[in-house]
Amino acid sequence: MRRFKNSLLVLCFIAGTSFAQSAEELESPGVNRVAEKLLCPCGCKMNMACRMDPYPCRTCWENKQKILKYQKAGLSDQAILDQFAKENGKDIIATPPGLMGSLSMYSAAFLGLILVAFTIRRYRRKPAAAGSAPSEDPALIRYHDQIEKEVEKLD
């Protein structure tokens, strides 16, 4: 009986310490600093510092617990990122687009804006006046005269 009580006490202690992590610890700036550099493997295409509904995302929650555990063990941010890359592959590391990636997005938006401006400008030109004199082309004058004669016959 004494052995059963000791086993139960040890089991409760282990369970209590595993749930002792509060949301404040998991949402600390240190954990979020590392979590922002990792992509969530649940498929949401966000980083692990996301606020996806239902909050918290179960996958992010578990990975933040790992990050907190590694930080308490004294690992640096880069060592934690390397550990996650080793466990889950290099695709888990979020790489920022860099200078050329950012410039390409803004340049595409700028070129699109120029295209829209030219299109609007083209369609805003005033159409030719309807009552203007026909051009001096003799074939056009002949057909115009023929149309006028046919219209007179209809009256």
Phi, psi and omega per residue, in radians:
M1 nan -0.698 3.138
R2 -1.128 -0.656 3.117
R3 -1.133 -0.695 3.110
F4 -1.112 -0.734 3.130
K5 -1.129 -0.736 3.120
N6 -1.124 -0.718 3.115
S7 -1.122 -0.725 3.129
L8 -1.151 -0.700 3.115
L9 -1.119 -0.771 3.111
V10 -1.128 -0.732 3.115
L11 -1.089 -0.754 3.100
C12 -1.138 -0.676 3.124
F13 -1.123 -0.774 3.128
I14 -1.141 -0.756 3.122
A15 -1.133 -0.696 -3.141
G16 -1.158 -0.695 3.131
T17 -1.274 -0.483 3.121
S18 -1.289 -0.482 3.098
F19 -1.685 0.090 -3.075
A20 -1.324 -0.164 3.132
Q21 -1.279 2.187 -3.131
S22 -1.625 2.909 3.110
A23 -1.152 -0.496 3.122
E24 -1.119 -0.700 3.123
E25 -1.170 -0.695 -3.111
L26 -1.303 -0.347 3.118
E27 -1.830 0.323 -3.139
S28 -1.217 2.745 3.140
P29 -1.052 -0.593 3.129
G30 -1.151 -0.754 3.126
V31 -1.194 -0.767 -3.132
N32 -1.171 -0.525 3.101
R33 -1.087 -0.720 3.114
V34 -1.341 -0.679 -3.091
A35 -1.142 -0.513 3.116
E36 -1.192 -0.357 -3.131
K37 -1.618 0.020 -3.132
L38 -2.049 2.422 3.086
L39 -1.510 2.470 3.140
C40 -1.303 2.190 -3.114
P41 -1.408 0.104 -3.117
C42 -1.369 -0.212 3.111
G43 1.829 0.080 -3.117
C44 -1.401 -0.139 3.133
K45 1.071 0.506 3.096
M46 -2.091 3.009 3.068
N47 -1.455 3.001 -3.047
M48 -1.322 -0.074 3.054
A49 -1.621 0.386 -3.046
C50 -1.257 2.848 3.066
R51 -2.075 0.781 -3.070
M52 -1.217 2.435 3.075
D53 -1.377 2.514 -0.177
P54 -1.275 2.223 -3.107
Y55 -1.403 2.354 -0.062
P56 -1.514 2.569 3.026
C57 -1.065 2.277 -3.038
R58 -1.031 -0.714 -3.127
T59 -1.149 -0.778 3.137
C60 -1.136 -0.679 -3.139
W61 -1.050 -0.819 -3.138
E62 -1.142 -0.703 3.134
N63 -1.227 -0.588 3.060
K64 -1.155 -0.592 3.059
Q65 -1.107 -0.697 3.094
K66 -1.120 -0.749 3.139
I67 -1.052 -0.782 3.138
L68 -1.095 -0.707 3.120
K69 -1.106 -0.750 3.122
Y70 -1.159 -0.668 3.122
Q71 -1.172 -0.678 3.097
K72 -1.175 -0.466 3.092
A73 -1.358 -0.170 3.062
G74 1.697 0.239 3.129
L75 -1.348 2.557 3.091
S76 -1.366 2.947 -3.139
D77 -1.042 -0.768 -3.129
Q78 -1.142 -0.646 3.108
A79 -1.157 -0.655 3.100
I80 -1.156 -0.755 3.112
L81 -1.087 -0.705 3.108
D82 -1.129 -0.671 3.125
Q83 -1.131 -0.763 3.107
F84 -1.135 -0.678 3.118
A85 -1.134 -0.628 3.120
K86 -1.227 -0.662 -3.117
E87 -1.336 -0.691 -2.974
N88 -2.027 -0.015 -3.108
G89 1.683 2.843 -3.076
K90 -1.261 -0.267 -3.128
D91 -1.214 -0.235 -3.123
I92 -1.358 -0.350 3.135
I93 -1.383 2.180 3.115
A94 -1.468 2.100 3.102
T95 -1.835 2.254 3.117
P96 -1.178 2.751 -3.060
P97 -1.158 -0.357 -3.131
G98 1.389 -3.111 -3.064
L99 -1.158 -0.820 -3.090
M100 -1.197 -0.621 3.097
G101 -1.141 -0.714 3.112
S102 -1.206 -0.728 3.130
L103 -1.123 -0.630 -3.122
S104 -1.172 -0.636 3.107
M105 -1.153 -0.786 -3.124
Y106 -1.224 -0.635 3.124
S107 -1.197 -0.640 3.084
A108 -1.131 -0.698 3.096
A109 -1.145 -0.692 3.125
F110 -1.143 -0.768 3.116
L111 -1.124 -0.657 3.074
G112 -1.116 -0.700 3.107
L113 -1.121 -0.710 3.088
I114 -1.114 -0.730 3.113
L115 -1.076 -0.755 3.112
V116 -1.113 -0.725 -3.137
A117 -1.113 -0.763 3.112
F118 -1.138 -0.666 3.125
T119 -1.134 -0.796 3.116
I120 -1.101 -0.736 -3.136
R121 -1.108 -0.652 3.139
R122 -1.145 -0.751 -3.101
Y123 -1.412 -0.216 3.118
R124 -1.561 -0.100 3.093
R125 -1.076 2.513 -3.125
K126 -1.275 2.340 3.096
P127 -1.249 2.799 3.127
A128 -1.094 2.512 -3.116
A129 -1.142 2.436 -3.077
A130 -1.244 -0.526 -3.084
G131 -1.607 0.268 -3.098
S132 -1.295 2.734 -3.106
A133 -1.193 2.519 3.106
P134 -1.152 2.697 -3.120
S135 -1.202 2.980 -3.019
E136 -1.481 0.296 3.126
D137 -1.263 2.160 -3.071
P138 -1.138 -0.603 3.132
A139 -1.154 -0.684 3.125
L140 -1.164 -0.686 3.121
I141 -1.132 -0.708 3.139
R142 -1.110 -0.797 3.127
Y143 -1.163 -0.629 3.114
H144 -1.111 -0.753 3.101
D145 -1.117 -0.680 3.138
Q146 -1.142 -0.699 3.113
I147 -1.129 -0.710 3.141
E148 -1.097 -0.705 3.133
K149 -1.143 -0.704 -3.127
E150 -1.207 -0.596 3.112
V151 -1.208 -0.650 3.105
E152 -1.114 -0.614 3.123
K153 -1.145 -0.551 -3.129
L154 -1.235 -0.495 -3.096
D155 -1.285 nan nan
